[in-house]
Amino acid sequence: GDRKSTFYVRFDLAKNAWIETSYLAHDAATATLNASTMPLRLRLSGANEFTLETCPWNPRTRGDSDSNPLPYFVGKRITALAHWKGRLLTACEDTIYTSQADDLFNFWRETAREVRASDPVKLPADAPGISVIRHIVPFRNKLIVTSDNAQLEVPGDQPFKPDTATMS
């Protein structure tokens, strides 16, 4: 009955331990990001040769839609992208949503039981009147965020974590 303690496990014979998993059997992904509606990447594939391709977006393998919900930008228009502090940042409406630290194509929490420092960050703008973020630009040790009528800042002098990140 306590939602904070709801998570799913299965027994792994190779590890001889119970491990956290999704609610579907056999580690089936409980949610995936549609590659045809997500940004593409331009990858250097040889000398003076580039390939435009879809990204290998990670599926959700832990928790369910309550304990590990879809990223904020799903079903909405992404207005800006950036790479900062080992994370892929996506701007959507008045919110920035990031990937996991050092895992650019993973927008899911590592565990449904607790929030970890490496988990994705959902960072809403802390200013009135901002409806759409237009640009997110890393500059020195900060992230500069602009909209039609405001400029915001995400300080980068401390570790960028879900429980301490701010934008103002």
Phi, psi and omega per residue, in radians:
G1 nan -0.364 3.137
D2 -1.541 1.981 -3.047
R3 -1.097 -0.528 -3.114
K4 -1.188 -0.375 -3.121
S5 -1.788 0.124 -3.134
T6 -1.448 2.016 3.010
F7 -2.711 2.946 -3.006
Y8 -2.058 2.479 3.132
V9 -2.325 2.793 3.000
R10 -2.493 2.731 -3.130
F11 -1.544 2.232 3.121
D12 -1.820 1.957 -3.107
L13 -1.108 -0.682 -3.112
A14 -1.103 -0.661 -3.141
K15 -1.610 -0.208 -3.090
N16 0.937 0.814 -3.092
A17 -2.696 2.785 3.003
W18 -1.472 2.270 3.116
I19 -2.152 2.636 3.131
E20 -1.241 2.519 -3.094
T21 -2.609 -3.079 3.031
S22 -1.391 3.047 -3.110
Y23 -1.425 -0.123 3.099
L24 -1.586 2.620 -3.133
A25 -1.186 2.741 3.020
H26 1.076 0.571 3.117
D27 1.030 0.441 3.119
A28 -1.093 2.503 3.126
A29 -1.213 2.333 -3.140
T30 -1.629 -0.184 3.062
A31 -2.828 2.512 3.083
T32 -2.346 2.760 3.061
L33 -1.639 2.340 -3.099
N34 -1.322 1.909 -3.079
A35 -1.058 -0.472 -3.119
S36 -1.310 -0.247 3.112
T37 -1.952 0.062 -3.129
M38 -1.784 2.861 3.098
P39 -1.037 2.668 3.073
L40 -1.742 2.883 3.075
R41 -2.127 2.607 3.067
L42 -1.841 1.945 -3.024
R43 -1.953 2.356 3.063
L44 -1.253 2.005 -3.057
S45 -1.938 -0.006 3.116
G46 3.116 -3.097 3.108
A47 -1.122 2.069 -3.131
N48 1.001 0.541 -3.109
E49 -2.347 2.279 3.140
F50 -2.168 2.667 3.108
T51 -2.202 2.263 3.048
L52 -1.602 2.128 -3.041
E53 -2.583 2.863 3.040
T54 -1.311 2.766 -3.138
C55 -1.618 2.640 3.113
P56 -1.436 1.281 -3.092
W57 -1.118 2.270 -3.126
N58 -1.292 2.484 3.022
P59 -1.484 2.873 3.056
R60 -1.342 2.238 3.121
T61 -2.132 0.013 3.118
R62 -2.264 2.433 3.031
G63 1.282 -2.803 -3.105
D64 -2.450 -2.937 -3.063
S65 -1.166 -0.311 3.076
D66 -1.555 -0.803 -3.055
S67 -1.478 -0.333 -3.136
N68 -2.591 1.267 -2.992
P69 -1.219 2.908 3.059
L70 -0.998 2.584 3.061
P71 -1.025 2.637 -3.053
Y72 -0.991 -0.583 -3.026
F73 -1.401 -0.159 -3.106
V74 -1.096 2.204 -3.128
G75 1.483 0.032 3.133
K76 -2.119 2.966 -3.138
R77 -1.524 2.192 3.058
I78 -1.425 2.186 -3.051
T79 -1.795 -0.289 3.128
A80 -2.767 2.643 3.084
L81 -2.301 2.613 3.051
A82 -2.742 2.875 3.041
H83 -2.125 2.171 -3.096
W84 -2.674 2.324 3.098
K85 0.919 0.701 3.084
G86 1.312 0.292 -3.125
R87 -2.223 2.592 2.982
L88 -1.574 2.175 -3.117
L89 -1.849 2.344 3.070
T90 -2.120 2.301 3.069
A91 -1.787 2.371 -3.140
C92 -2.587 2.153 -3.055
E93 0.935 -2.133 -3.108
D94 -1.848 0.408 -3.029
T95 -2.291 2.509 2.995
I96 -1.876 2.343 3.098
Y97 -2.186 2.363 -3.066
T98 -1.999 2.854 2.997
S99 -1.402 3.107 3.011
Q100 -1.162 2.717 3.100
A101 -1.110 2.277 3.110
D102 1.038 0.440 3.062
D103 -2.534 1.386 -2.939
L104 -1.001 -0.497 -3.040
F105 -1.858 0.329 -3.141
N106 -2.034 1.894 -3.132
F107 -1.840 0.396 -3.082
W108 -2.007 2.645 3.067
R109 -1.205 2.593 -3.117
E110 -1.263 -0.535 3.132
T111 -2.535 2.597 3.114
A112 -1.510 -0.147 -3.048
R113 -1.480 -0.527 -3.072
E114 -2.667 2.814 3.075
V115 -1.642 2.180 -3.129
R116 -1.844 2.797 -3.111
A117 -1.078 -0.489 -3.116
S118 -1.500 -0.116 -3.101
D119 -1.165 2.781 3.084
P120 -1.012 2.639 -3.134
V121 -1.964 2.250 2.992
K122 -1.824 2.065 -2.990
L123 -2.202 1.618 3.105
P124 -1.317 2.621 3.104
A125 -1.156 2.331 -3.111
D126 -1.777 0.923 3.140
A127 -2.631 2.464 -3.133
P128 -1.266 2.637 3.028
G129 1.457 0.054 3.122
I130 -1.614 2.068 3.140
S131 -1.886 -0.571 -3.117
V132 -2.449 2.177 3.017
I133 -1.399 2.225 -3.081
R134 -1.705 -0.652 -3.072
H135 -2.475 2.502 2.973
I136 -2.297 2.050 -3.008
V137 -2.283 2.095 3.019
P138 -1.193 2.305 3.137
F139 -2.493 2.025 -3.043
R140 0.949 -2.052 -3.109
N141 -1.881 0.422 -3.096
K142 -2.291 2.906 3.008
L143 -2.019 2.070 3.131
I144 -1.632 2.247 -3.086
V145 -2.125 2.211 3.133
T146 -2.144 2.582 3.017
S147 -2.234 -2.986 -3.138
D148 -1.136 -0.479 -3.032
N149 -2.304 0.243 -3.115
A150 -2.754 2.757 2.997
Q151 -2.172 2.227 -3.104
L152 -2.074 2.950 -3.113
E153 -2.432 2.427 2.985
V154 -1.941 1.963 -3.127
P155 -1.177 2.507 -3.106
G156 -2.112 0.259 -3.117
D157 -1.347 -0.264 3.083
Q158 -2.020 2.868 3.074
P159 -0.987 2.437 -3.115
F160 -1.569 1.754 -3.044
K161 -2.232 2.727 -3.115
P162 -1.014 -0.565 -3.064
D163 -1.574 -0.158 -3.105
T164 -2.176 -0.162 -3.085
A165 -1.188 2.417 3.096
T166 -2.416 2.686 3.062
M167 -2.387 2.105 -3.121
S168 -2.620 nan nan
